[in-house]
Amino acid sequence: MSVTPTKELKLFSTDKLSAFDAISRAQFIAFAPYIFQAAVLLRDQGILRHIELSGKDGTSIDELAAGLPLTNYALRVLLEAGLGIGLVYRLDDKYFLAKTGHFFLNDQMTRVNTDFMRDVCYDGAQELASSLEESRPAGLHHLGNWATIYEGLSRLPEPARTSWFRFDHFYSDNAFPEALPIVFDRAPGKIMDIGANTGKWTLACLDYDKNVELCLVDLGVQLQVAKKNIEEEGHAGRVQYYECNVLEDGAVLPGGFDVIWMSQFLDCFSDEQIVSILKKCYKALPTDGSVFINETFWDRQRFEASALSLQMTSLYFTTMANGNSQMYDSDVFMKLIAEAGFEVVKQINNIGLGHTLLELKKL
């Protein structure tokens, strides 16, 4: 972990590719839809797994056809695509798993991201231009008839529902173990969890401190899911539920809480909406209270590949979520915090899989 008041890295500050690599990258972009579809089929049809199991001996198309319900033609075109993508390589008519193929097949983060793109985002991605022009998630109709995806999370069709929650939980859950001792450093008695989702942070707090009390703030449909999960764990006595649409002008948050917690929540809103939500927090928070924000800022990542994943996730917010939010540049986000009347008193980067934990106090 590192506490940093200013940026440590300058991602994307130079053009590092040679002309040869740049034109190759350009072709990769041009054929990106087929690259994605072929890679997913190579994974899901068991082709990459069979090649992996063949080890150093490799395997031929005929040998693959004997063990898979695919024709030689289907295997040939997919495997030749896999060569160009870099998932496999070929030597003497035998196919072997490349390093990229190994990670695409076995890395949990890559699988979570791929399933999220396939099941939640892919069909709606073609509506990107309309979403940007109209400031609405024009691609969401591929999943359901809601104004935003948050209204329909518990009713998403499968496999989109499973892939959405796996994606969301994979990143947030990895940050919780490092965030808990920081949030509980001054033994807060009462915590408000805004945007509680399925209640995972609340459950983590209840297990971490046997005396703390929690209040979950969210839309009614989400609170029902969280309440069921919390009651199944036997924690009903220390939890309150406060149904609230924090975007409504007249919405008021309950007071009397030592800590307000928001994890991967504010990125779901526009600049103006973030300021509005933070101002509601300001009114509810006692003078000595703290707001903790757990977010993934693309410019706070250690690697450009991580930043790219977040930048592409912003386009999910554009086309599928609500049409006006994103994974933020931290400079943009800090200005919104100041506009709402808070100052950042603690900033810890690179917890979990690339989160930044911010502690805010009233100015």
C-alpha positions as a Markdown table, in Angstrom:
| # | Residue | x | y | z |
|---|---|---|---|---|
| 1 | Met | 0.0 | 0.0 | 0.0 |
| 2 | Ser | 1.1 | 3.6 | -0.6 |
| 3 | Val | -0.2 | 6.8 | 0.7 |
| 4 | Thr | 0.2 | 9.5 | -2.0 |
| 5 | Pro | -1.2 | 12.9 | -2.2 |
| 6 | Thr | -0.3 | 13.4 | -5.8 |
| 7 | Lys | 0.1 | 11.1 | -8.9 |
| 8 | Glu | 3.0 | 8.7 | -8.9 |
| 9 | Leu | 2.7 | 7.5 | -12.5 |
| 10 | Lys | 2.0 | 9.1 | -15.8 |
| 11 | Leu | 0.2 | 6.4 | -17.8 |
| 12 | Phe | -0.2 | 6.9 | -21.6 |
| 13 | Ser | 2.2 | 9.9 | -21.6 |
| 14 | Thr | 4.3 | 8.7 | -24.6 |
| 15 | Asp | 3.8 | 6.9 | -27.9 |
| 16 | Lys | 5.9 | 3.9 | -27.3 |
| 17 | Leu | 5.0 | 1.6 | -30.3 |
| 18 | Ser | 7.2 | 1.3 | -33.3 |
| 19 | Ala | 5.5 | 1.9 | -36.7 |
| 20 | Phe | 5.5 | -1.8 | -37.3 |
| 21 | Asp | 3.9 | -2.6 | -33.9 |
| 22 | Ala | 1.4 | 0.3 | -34.4 |
| 23 | Ile | 0.1 | -1.0 | -37.7 |
| 24 | Ser | -0.2 | -4.5 | -36.2 |
| 25 | Arg | -2.2 | -3.0 | -33.3 |
| 26 | Ala | -4.4 | -1.2 | -35.8 |
| 27 | Gln | -5.3 | -4.5 | -37.5 |
| 28 | Phe | -6.1 | -6.0 | -34.2 |
| 29 | Ile | -8.6 | -3.2 | -33.5 |
| 30 | Ala | -10.1 | -3.6 | -37.0 |
| 31 | Phe | -10.9 | -7.2 | -36.5 |
| 32 | Ala | -11.7 | -7.0 | -32.7 |
| 33 | Pro | -15.3 | -8.3 | -32.9 |
| 34 | Tyr | -14.2 | -11.6 | -34.5 |
| 35 | Ile | -11.1 | -11.8 | -32.4 |
| 36 | Phe | -13.3 | -11.7 | -29.3 |
| 37 | Gln | -15.8 | -14.2 | -30.6 |
| 38 | Ala | -13.2 | -16.7 | -31.8 |
| 39 | Ala | -11.3 | -16.5 | -28.5 |
| 40 | Val | -14.4 | -17.2 | -26.5 |
| 41 | Leu | -15.3 | -20.2 | -28.7 |
| 42 | Leu | -11.8 | -21.6 | -28.5 |
| 43 | Arg | -12.2 | -21.4 | -24.7 |
| 44 | Asp | -15.8 | -22.5 | -24.3 |
| 45 | Gln | -15.8 | -25.3 | -26.8 |
| 46 | Gly | -13.0 | -27.0 | -24.9 |
| 47 | Ile | -10.4 | -26.5 | -27.7 |
| 48 | Leu | -7.8 | -24.6 | -25.6 |
| 49 | Arg | -8.3 | -27.1 | -22.7 |
| 50 | His | -7.6 | -30.1 | -25.0 |
| 51 | Ile | -4.5 | -28.4 | -26.4 |
| 52 | Glu | -3.3 | -27.6 | -22.8 |
| 53 | Leu | -3.7 | -31.3 | -21.8 |
| 54 | Ser | -1.7 | -32.4 | -24.8 |
| 55 | Gly | 1.3 | -30.7 | -23.2 |
| 56 | Lys | 4.7 | -30.8 | -24.9 |
| 57 | Asp | 3.4 | -33.3 | -27.5 |
| 58 | Gly | 0.8 | -30.8 | -28.9 |
| 59 | Thr | -2.2 | -32.0 | -30.8 |
| 60 | Ser | -3.5 | -32.1 | -34.4 |
| 61 | Ile | -6.8 | -31.0 | -35.8 |
| 62 | Asp | -7.7 | -34.7 | -36.5 |
| 63 | Glu | -6.9 | -35.6 | -32.9 |
| 64 | Leu | -9.1 | -32.7 | -31.7 |
| 65 | Ala | -11.9 | -33.7 | -33.9 |
| 66 | Ala | -11.9 | -37.1 | -32.4 |
| 67 | Gly | -12.6 | -35.7 | -29.0 |
| 68 | Leu | -14.8 | -32.7 | -29.7 |
| 69 | Pro | -18.2 | -32.3 | -31.4 |
| 70 | Leu | -16.8 | -30.0 | -34.1 |
| 71 | Thr | -16.0 | -30.6 | -37.7 |
| 72 | Asn | -12.5 | -30.3 | -39.1 |
| 73 | Tyr | -13.5 | -27.2 | -40.9 |
| 74 | Ala | -14.8 | -25.5 | -37.7 |
| 75 | Leu | -11.6 | -26.5 | -35.8 |
| 76 | Arg | -9.4 | -25.3 | -38.7 |
| 77 | Val | -10.9 | -21.8 | -39.0 |
| 78 | Leu | -11.0 | -21.3 | -35.2 |
| 79 | Leu | -7.4 | -22.5 | -34.7 |
| 80 | Glu | -6.1 | -20.4 | -37.5 |
| 81 | Ala | -7.8 | -17.4 | -35.9 |
| 82 | Gly | -6.2 | -18.5 | -32.6 |
| 83 | Leu | -2.7 | -18.4 | -34.2 |
| 84 | Gly | -3.2 | -14.7 | -35.3 |
| 85 | Ile | -4.7 | -13.8 | -31.9 |
| 86 | Gly | -1.7 | -15.4 | -30.1 |
| 87 | Leu | -3.7 | -18.0 | -28.1 |
| 88 | Val | -1.9 | -21.0 | -29.7 |
| 89 | Tyr | 1.1 | -21.7 | -31.9 |
| 90 | Arg | 1.7 | -24.4 | -34.5 |
| 91 | Leu | 4.7 | -26.6 | -35.2 |
| 92 | Asp | 4.7 | -29.5 | -37.7 |
| 93 | Asp | 0.9 | -29.5 | -37.9 |
| 94 | Lys | 0.6 | -29.8 | -34.1 |
| 95 | Tyr | -1.0 | -27.0 | -32.0 |
| 96 | Phe | 0.4 | -25.9 | -28.7 |
| 97 | Leu | -1.0 | -23.5 | -26.0 |
| 98 | Ala | 0.7 | -20.1 | -26.0 |
| 99 | Lys | 1.3 | -18.0 | -22.9 |
| 100 | Thr | -1.7 | -15.8 | -23.8 |
| 101 | Gly | -3.8 | -18.9 | -24.3 |
| 102 | His | -2.8 | -20.1 | -20.9 |
| 103 | Phe | -3.9 | -16.9 | -19.2 |
| 104 | Phe | -7.1 | -16.6 | -21.3 |
| 105 | Leu | -8.0 | -20.1 | -20.2 |
| 106 | Asn | -6.9 | -20.2 | -16.6 |
| 107 | Asp | -6.6 | -16.7 | -15.2 |
| 108 | Gln | -9.7 | -15.9 | -13.0 |
| 109 | Met | -9.7 | -12.2 | -13.7 |
| 110 | Thr | -9.5 | -12.7 | -17.4 |
| 111 | Arg | -12.4 | -15.2 | -17.3 |
| 112 | Val | -14.5 | -12.8 | -15.2 |
| 113 | Asn | -13.8 | -9.9 | -17.6 |
| 114 | Thr | -14.5 | -12.0 | -20.7 |
| 115 | Asp | -17.8 | -13.4 | -19.4 |
| 116 | Phe | -18.9 | -9.9 | -18.4 |
| 117 | Met | -18.1 | -8.5 | -21.8 |
| 118 | Arg | -19.9 | -11.5 | -23.6 |
| 119 | Asp | -23.0 | -11.7 | -21.4 |
| 120 | Val | -23.6 | -8.1 | -20.3 |
| 121 | Cys | -21.9 | -5.8 | -22.8 |
| 122 | Tyr | -21.3 | -7.3 | -26.2 |
| 123 | Asp | -24.8 | -6.9 | -27.9 |
| 124 | Gly | -25.3 | -3.4 | -26.5 |
| 125 | Ala | -21.8 | -2.2 | -27.5 |
| 126 | Gln | -23.1 | -1.4 | -31.0 |
| 127 | Glu | -25.2 | 1.4 | -29.4 |
| 128 | Leu | -22.2 | 3.3 | -28.2 |
| 129 | Ala | -22.7 | 6.3 | -30.6 |
| 130 | Ser | -26.4 | 6.6 | -29.7 |
| 131 | Ser | -25.6 | 6.3 | -26.0 |
| 132 | Leu | -23.1 | 9.2 | -26.2 |
| 133 | Glu | -25.4 | 11.4 | -28.3 |
| 134 | Glu | -28.4 | 10.8 | -26.1 |
| 135 | Ser | -26.7 | 10.5 | -22.6 |
| 136 | Arg | -28.6 | 7.2 | -22.0 |
| 137 | Pro | -27.7 | 3.5 | -22.0 |
| 138 | Ala | -29.0 | 2.8 | -25.4 |
| 139 | Gly | -27.7 | -0.7 | -25.4 |
| 140 | Leu | -29.6 | -1.7 | -22.2 |
| 141 | His | -32.7 | -2.9 | -24.1 |
| 142 | His | -30.7 | -6.0 | -25.0 |
| 143 | Leu | -31.1 | -7.0 | -21.4 |
| 144 | Gly | -34.3 | -5.5 | -20.3 |
| 145 | Asn | -36.6 | -2.4 | -20.3 |
| 146 | Trp | -35.2 | -0.3 | -17.5 |
| 147 | Ala | -34.0 | 3.3 | -17.4 |
| 148 | Thr | -30.7 | 2.1 | -15.8 |
| 149 | Ile | -29.3 | -1.3 | -15.2 |
| 150 | Tyr | -29.4 | -0.8 | -11.4 |
| 151 | Glu | -33.2 | -1.0 | -11.5 |
| 152 | Gly | -33.0 | -4.5 | -13.0 |
| 153 | Leu | -29.9 | -6.1 | -11.4 |
| 154 | Ser | -31.9 | -8.7 | -9.5 |
| 155 | Arg | -34.0 | -9.4 | -12.6 |
| 156 | Leu | -31.2 | -9.6 | -15.3 |
| 157 | Pro | -31.6 | -12.6 | -17.6 |
| 158 | Glu | -29.1 | -15.4 | -17.2 |
| 159 | Pro | -26.2 | -15.6 | -17.9 |
| 160 | Ala | -25.9 | -11.8 | -17.7 |
| 161 | Arg | -27.0 | -11.7 | -14.0 |
| 162 | Thr | -24.4 | -14.2 | -12.9 |
| 163 | Ser | -21.6 | -12.6 | -15.0 |
| 164 | Trp | -22.5 | -9.1 | -13.7 |
| 165 | Phe | -22.3 | -10.0 | -10.0 |
| 166 | Arg | -19.2 | -12.1 | -10.5 |
| 167 | Phe | -17.5 | -9.1 | -12.2 |
| 168 | Asp | -18.7 | -6.7 | -9.5 |
| 169 | His | -17.8 | -8.9 | -6.5 |
| 170 | Phe | -14.4 | -10.1 | -7.9 |
| 171 | Tyr | -13.0 | -6.6 | -7.8 |
| 172 | Ser | -14.6 | -5.2 | -4.6 |
| 173 | Asp | -14.1 | -8.4 | -2.5 |
| 174 | Asn | -10.4 | -8.4 | -3.1 |
| 175 | Ala | -10.1 | -4.9 | -1.6 |
| 176 | Phe | -12.1 | -5.6 | 1.5 |
| 177 | Pro | -9.5 | -7.4 | 3.6 |
| 178 | Glu | -7.1 | -4.5 | 3.3 |
| 179 | Ala | -9.8 | -1.8 | 3.7 |
| 180 | Leu | -11.4 | -3.3 | 6.9 |
| 181 | Pro | -8.5 | -2.5 | 9.4 |
| 182 | Ile | -8.3 | 1.1 | 8.0 |
| 183 | Val | -12.0 | 1.8 | 8.3 |
| 184 | Phe | -12.1 | 0.2 | 11.8 |
| 185 | Asp | -8.9 | 2.0 | 13.0 |
| 186 | Arg | -10.9 | 4.2 | 15.3 |
| 187 | Ala | -13.5 | 1.6 | 16.2 |
| 188 | Pro | -16.6 | 3.1 | 14.6 |
| 189 | Gly | -19.8 | 2.1 | 16.4 |
| 190 | Lys | -22.2 | 2.7 | 13.4 |
| 191 | Ile | -21.5 | 2.5 | 9.7 |
| 192 | Met | -23.8 | 3.5 | 6.8 |
| 193 | Asp | -23.2 | 1.5 | 3.7 |
| 194 | Ile | -24.5 | 3.4 | 0.7 |
| 195 | Gly | -25.0 | 1.3 | -2.5 |
| 196 | Ala | -25.0 | -1.8 | -0.4 |
| 197 | Asn | -25.7 | -4.1 | -3.4 |
| 198 | Thr | -25.9 | -7.7 | -2.1 |
| 199 | Gly | -24.6 | -6.8 | 1.4 |
| 200 | Lys | -21.1 | -8.2 | 1.1 |
| 201 | Trp | -19.3 | -5.3 | 2.7 |
| 202 | Thr | -21.9 | -5.2 | 5.5 |
| 203 | Leu | -21.3 | -8.9 | 6.2 |
| 204 | Ala | -17.5 | -8.3 | 6.2 |
| 205 | Cys | -17.9 | -5.5 | 8.8 |
| 206 | Leu | -20.2 | -7.6 | 11.0 |
| 207 | Asp | -17.7 | -10.5 | 11.0 |
| 208 | Tyr | -14.8 | -8.1 | 11.6 |
| 209 | Asp | -16.3 | -6.3 | 14.6 |
| 210 | Lys | -18.9 | -8.0 | 16.8 |
| 211 | Asn | -20.2 | -4.7 | 18.2 |
| 212 | Val | -20.6 | -2.6 | 15.1 |
| 213 | Glu | -24.0 | -1.7 | 13.7 |
| 214 | Leu | -24.7 | -1.2 | 10.0 |
| 215 | Cys | -27.4 | 0.7 | 8.0 |
| 216 | Leu | -27.8 | -0.3 | 4.4 |
| 217 | Val | -28.9 | 2.4 | 1.9 |
| 218 | Asp | -30.0 | 1.4 | -1.5 |
| 219 | Leu | -33.0 | 0.9 | -3.8 |
| 220 | Gly | -35.7 | -1.4 | -2.5 |
| 221 | Val | -35.1 | -4.2 | -5.0 |
| 222 | Gln | -31.4 | -4.4 | -3.9 |
| 223 | Leu | -32.2 | -4.2 | -0.2 |
| 224 | Gln | -34.4 | -7.2 | -0.5 |
| 225 | Val | -31.4 | -9.2 | -1.8 |
| 226 | Ala | -29.0 | -7.9 | 0.8 |
| 227 | Lys | -31.5 | -8.5 | 3.7 |
| 228 | Lys | -32.0 | -12.1 | 2.6 |
| 229 | Asn | -28.2 | -12.7 | 2.5 |
| 230 | Ile | -27.6 | -11.0 | 5.9 |
| 231 | Glu | -30.4 | -12.8 | 7.7 |
| 232 | Glu | -29.1 | -16.1 | 6.4 |
| 233 | Glu | -25.8 | -15.3 | 8.1 |
| 234 | Gly | -27.6 | -14.6 | 11.4 |
| 235 | His | -26.9 | -10.9 | 11.6 |
| 236 | Ala | -30.4 | -9.5 | 11.5 |
| 237 | Gly | -30.1 | -7.8 | 15.0 |
| 238 | Arg | -27.3 | -5.4 | 14.1 |
| 239 | Val | -28.6 | -4.2 | 10.7 |
| 240 | Gln | -31.0 | -1.5 | 9.5 |
| 241 | Tyr | -32.3 | -1.0 | 6.0 |
| 242 | Tyr | -33.0 | 2.4 | 4.6 |
| 243 | Glu | -34.7 | 2.5 | 1.2 |
| 244 | Cys | -33.6 | 5.5 | -0.7 |
| 245 | Asn | -32.9 | 6.8 | -4.2 |
| 246 | Val | -30.0 | 9.0 | -3.5 |
| 247 | Leu | -30.4 | 10.8 | -6.8 |
| 248 | Glu | -33.8 | 12.3 | -5.9 |
| 249 | Asp | -33.6 | 16.0 | -5.0 |
| 250 | Gly | -35.5 | 15.5 | -1.8 |
| 251 | Ala | -33.6 | 12.4 | -0.6 |
| 252 | Val | -32.2 | 12.7 | 2.9 |
| 253 | Leu | -29.7 | 10.3 | 4.4 |
| 254 | Pro | -30.1 | 9.2 | 8.1 |
| 255 | Gly | -27.7 | 10.8 | 10.6 |
| 256 | Gly | -25.8 | 9.5 | 13.6 |
| 257 | Phe | -23.2 | 7.4 | 11.8 |
| 258 | Asp | -19.5 | 7.5 | 12.5 |
| 259 | Val | -18.6 | 6.3 | 9.0 |
| 260 | Ile | -20.2 | 6.5 | 5.6 |
| 261 | Trp | -18.9 | 3.8 | 3.3 |
| 262 | Met | -19.3 | 3.7 | -0.5 |
| 263 | Ser | -17.5 | 1.0 | -2.5 |
| 264 | Gln | -17.6 | 1.0 | -6.3 |
| 265 | Phe | -20.7 | 3.2 | -6.0 |
| 266 | Leu | -19.9 | 6.7 | -7.1 |
| 267 | Asp | -18.5 | 5.6 | -10.4 |
| 268 | Cys | -22.1 | 4.7 | -11.2 |
| 269 | Phe | -23.0 | 8.4 | -11.5 |
| 270 | Ser | -22.3 | 11.5 | -13.5 |
| 271 | Asp | -20.1 | 14.4 | -12.2 |
| 272 | Glu | -23.1 | 16.4 | -11.1 |
| 273 | Gln | -24.7 | 13.4 | -9.4 |
| 274 | Ile | -21.6 | 12.6 | -7.5 |
| 275 | Val | -21.5 | 16.1 | -6.1 |
| 276 | Ser | -25.1 | 15.8 | -5.1 |
| 277 | Ile | -24.7 | 12.5 | -3.3 |
| 278 | Leu | -21.6 | 13.8 | -1.5 |
| 279 | Lys | -23.5 | 16.9 | -0.3 |
| 280 | Lys | -26.2 | 14.6 | 1.1 |
| 281 | Cys | -23.4 | 12.7 | 2.9 |
| 282 | Tyr | -22.1 | 16.0 | 4.2 |
| 283 | Lys | -25.4 | 16.9 | 5.8 |
| 284 | Ala | -25.8 | 13.5 | 7.4 |
| 285 | Leu | -22.2 | 13.2 | 8.7 |
| 286 | Pro | -21.3 | 14.4 | 12.2 |
| 287 | Thr | -18.4 | 16.9 | 12.5 |
| 288 | Asp | -15.9 | 14.2 | 13.5 |
| 289 | Gly | -17.2 | 11.5 | 11.1 |
| 290 | Ser | -15.5 | 10.1 | 8.1 |
| 291 | Val | -16.6 | 9.2 | 4.5 |
| 292 | Phe | -14.6 | 6.3 | 3.0 |
| 293 | Ile | -14.7 | 5.8 | -0.7 |
| 294 | Asn | -13.4 | 2.7 | -2.4 |
| 295 | Glu | -12.9 | 3.3 | -6.1 |
| 296 | Thr | -10.8 | 2.2 | -9.1 |
| 297 | Phe | -9.3 | 5.2 | -10.8 |
| 298 | Trp | -7.7 | 4.3 | -14.2 |
| 299 | Asp | -4.8 | 6.8 | -13.7 |
| 300 | Arg | -3.9 | 5.2 | -10.3 |
| 301 | Gln | -3.1 | 1.8 | -11.8 |
| 302 | Arg | 0.4 | 0.4 | -11.8 |
| 303 | Phe | 0.1 | -1.0 | -15.4 |
| 304 | Glu | -1.4 | 0.3 | -18.6 |
| 305 | Ala | -3.2 | -3.0 | -19.1 |
| 306 | Ser | -5.1 | -2.4 | -15.8 |
| 307 | Ala | -5.9 | 1.2 | -16.9 |
| 308 | Leu | -7.2 | -0.1 | -20.2 |
| 309 | Ser | -9.6 | -2.5 | -18.5 |
| 310 | Leu | -11.1 | 0.4 | -16.6 |
| 311 | Gln | -11.3 | 2.7 | -19.6 |
| 312 | Met | -13.2 | 0.0 | -21.5 |
| 313 | Thr | -15.4 | -0.6 | -18.4 |
| 314 | Ser | -16.4 | 3.1 | -18.7 |
| 315 | Leu | -18.0 | 2.2 | -22.0 |
| 316 | Tyr | -20.1 | -0.3 | -20.2 |
| 317 | Phe | -21.4 | 2.5 | -18.1 |
| 318 | Thr | -22.1 | 4.5 | -21.2 |
| 319 | Thr | -24.0 | 1.9 | -23.2 |
| 320 | Met | -25.5 | -0.5 | -20.6 |
| 321 | Ala | -25.6 | 1.1 | -17.1 |
| 322 | Asn | -26.8 | 4.7 | -17.2 |
| 323 | Gly | -25.2 | 6.6 | -20.0 |
| 324 | Asn | -23.4 | 9.2 | -18.0 |
| 325 | Ser | -20.9 | 7.6 | -15.6 |
| 326 | Gln | -17.5 | 6.0 | -15.8 |
| 327 | Met | -14.3 | 4.8 | -14.2 |
| 328 | Tyr | -12.9 | 8.1 | -13.3 |
| 329 | Asp | -9.6 | 9.9 | -13.7 |
| 330 | Ser | -8.6 | 10.7 | -10.1 |
| 331 | Asp | -8.0 | 14.4 | -10.9 |
| 332 | Val | -11.6 | 14.7 | -12.1 |
| 333 | Phe | -12.9 | 12.9 | -9.0 |
| 334 | Met | -10.9 | 15.0 | -6.5 |
| 335 | Lys | -12.4 | 18.2 | -7.9 |
| 336 | Leu | -15.9 | 16.8 | -7.3 |
| 337 | Ile | -15.0 | 15.9 | -3.7 |
| 338 | Ala | -13.8 | 19.5 | -3.0 |
| 339 | Glu | -16.9 | 20.9 | -4.7 |
| 340 | Ala | -19.0 | 18.9 | -2.2 |
| 341 | Gly | -17.2 | 20.5 | 0.8 |
| 342 | Phe | -14.8 | 17.6 | 1.7 |
| 343 | Glu | -11.1 | 17.2 | 1.9 |
| 344 | Val | -9.1 | 14.0 | 1.4 |
| 345 | Val | -7.2 | 13.2 | 4.6 |
| 346 | Lys | -6.0 | 9.8 | 3.5 |
| 347 | Gln | -5.4 | 8.2 | 0.2 |
| 348 | Ile | -4.2 | 4.6 | -0.1 |
| 349 | Asn | -3.5 | 3.3 | -3.6 |
| 350 | Asn | -3.2 | -0.2 | -5.0 |
| 351 | Ile | -5.3 | -2.1 | -2.4 |
| 352 | Gly | -6.9 | -5.3 | -3.7 |
| 353 | Leu | -6.7 | -5.4 | -7.5 |
| 354 | Gly | -6.1 | -1.7 | -8.0 |
| 355 | His | -8.5 | 0.1 | -5.8 |
| 356 | Thr | -7.8 | 3.5 | -4.1 |
| 357 | Leu | -9.3 | 4.0 | -0.6 |
| 358 | Leu | -10.1 | 7.6 | 0.2 |
| 359 | Glu | -11.0 | 9.0 | 3.6 |
| 360 | Leu | -12.9 | 12.3 | 3.6 |
| 361 | Lys | -13.5 | 14.8 | 6.3 |
| 362 | Lys | -15.6 | 18.0 | 6.3 |
| 363 | Leu | -13.7 | 21.1 | 5.5 |
